[in-house]
Amino acid sequence: MDRVFEIPEEPSVEPISSLEEDVIRGTNPRFTFPFGILFSTFLYCGEAASALYMVRIYRKNSETYWMAYTFSFFMFSSIMVQLTLIFVHRDLAKDKPLSLFMHLILLGPVIRCLEAMIKYLTLWKKGGQEEPYVSLTRKKMLINGEEVLIEWEVGHSIRTLAMHRSAYKRMSQIQAFLGSVPQLTCQLYVTLISAEVPLGRAVLIVFSLISVTYGATLCNMLAIQIKYDEYKIRLGPLEVLCITIWRTLEITSRLMILVLFSATLKLKAVPFLLLNFLIILFEPWVKFWRSGAHMPNNIEKNFSRLGTLVVLISITVLYAGINFSCWSALQLKLADRDLVEKGQNWGHMGLHYSVRLLENVIMVLVFKFFGVKVLLNYCHSLIALQLIIAYLISIGFMLLFFQYLHPLRSLFTHNVVDYLHCVCCYQHPRGRVENSEPSIDAEARQSIV
């Protein structure tokens, strides 16, 4: 299947002319205002400004540790964001000194946003009329339950906008799970032990929480696009709302449990959390080494073996960061040329949520029985119960999405109900078979008599 790039807009599905058998010519994709790019840039700038403000406040109050942690989380995520945008746009092979300078001073998302806005305004002034197409893209679409192969002509400006959107989606995930998650955890921990919430820290917490929720929602959308790369996918408002509620409850309950657990055990919690992260980090590499496969060399044609290794390590770190706070919706597979497992792996999802639920229950029980009453003036049992219920509700919304709202659920070989039926009723059918064997023998004996 020919794939040029991702088209974020939903084109008309009315056929214009048939180019070949089973291939329908679709209308050219419409260009839309880049709201996602503006929103991602706003989150990046807002979180960066509030983090630097808190660094100044911590320094003024001589709180060296919190200042160092806040600044480190901000710097690490900002550097990774710049590298992501440079990698997606392939700027190292281009003569763009202004863009590289803006990335150097950590303002790459701002200049990229301006480039996207200029491209959009230029196309808007032309009334959407573009030069002749520069590429074709083909996607399958489900229309009335039937697969239809549609082909679109894509102009240069729309392809450039699509590249910007793709880059910002990946940037938002990097910022969310490598910067906002540790930043949010740190600020919640400081708030918990200090029992005060200054305005600057509250603003930083709000920006980090929105960034994490937005990044997790995009993670689901990108996972669907990667798994079903041959299909044109569009999520409606109800589907997006379900994913947002699912991810918000999952991440907030998980992070609050981590904060309460850390505040209870202090430094004793570090080995447990570090071991948890390292297991997630090295799991794909262990599977890769056990498979005996060679390192994939199709990530980027201009990359050396060392460059490929660096990219794989970066992807693995992001994968571990996502799975530490929520489900990644993808299973990393370094031995595969696409680096991900394309099939719908219900077992991997079930194992992840089972382990995370067990971890959360253990950490909540530690907080309940060993938590210091000075930390909170509320009932520990009620807090523990509310957090576990919130996590269970998030699992319920996740099951609801995959059972009824997934855009390509008709392609599933088995759905959620089938998987739960297989897991929960595995012993029951076997017992019925064992019980049925004596009756068969008895019938045989009766027939012989």
Secondary structure as GFF3:
##gff-version 3
##sequence-region A 1 449
A	DSSP	beta_strand	18	20	.	.	.	ID=ss1
A	DSSP	beta_strand	23	25	.	.	.	ID=ss2
A	DSSP	alpha_helix	35	60	.	.	.	ID=ss3
A	DSSP	alpha_helix	64	89	.	.	.	ID=ss4
A	DSSP	three_ten_helix	91	93	.	.	.	ID=ss5
A	DSSP	alpha_helix	97	104	.	.	.	ID=ss6
A	DSSP	alpha_helix	108	125	.	.	.	ID=ss7
A	DSSP	beta_strand	135	143	.	.	.	ID=ss8
A	DSSP	beta_strand	146	154	.	.	.	ID=ss9
A	DSSP	alpha_helix	156	175	.	.	.	ID=ss10
A	DSSP	pi_helix	176	180	.	.	.	ID=ss11
A	DSSP	alpha_helix	181	194	.	.	.	ID=ss12
A	DSSP	alpha_helix	199	227	.	.	.	ID=ss13
A	DSSP	alpha_helix	237	265	.	.	.	ID=ss14
A	DSSP	three_ten_helix	266	268	.	.	.	ID=ss15
A	DSSP	alpha_helix	269	291	.	.	.	ID=ss16
A	DSSP	alpha_helix	305	325	.	.	.	ID=ss17
A	DSSP	alpha_helix	346	370	.	.	.	ID=ss18
A	DSSP	alpha_helix	380	400	.	.	.	ID=ss19
A	DSSP	pi_helix	401	405	.	.	.	ID=ss20
A	DSSP	three_ten_helix	409	411	.	.	.	ID=ss21
A	DSSP	alpha_helix	416	424	.	.	.	ID=ss22
A	DSSP	alpha_helix	427	448	.	.	.	ID=ss23
###
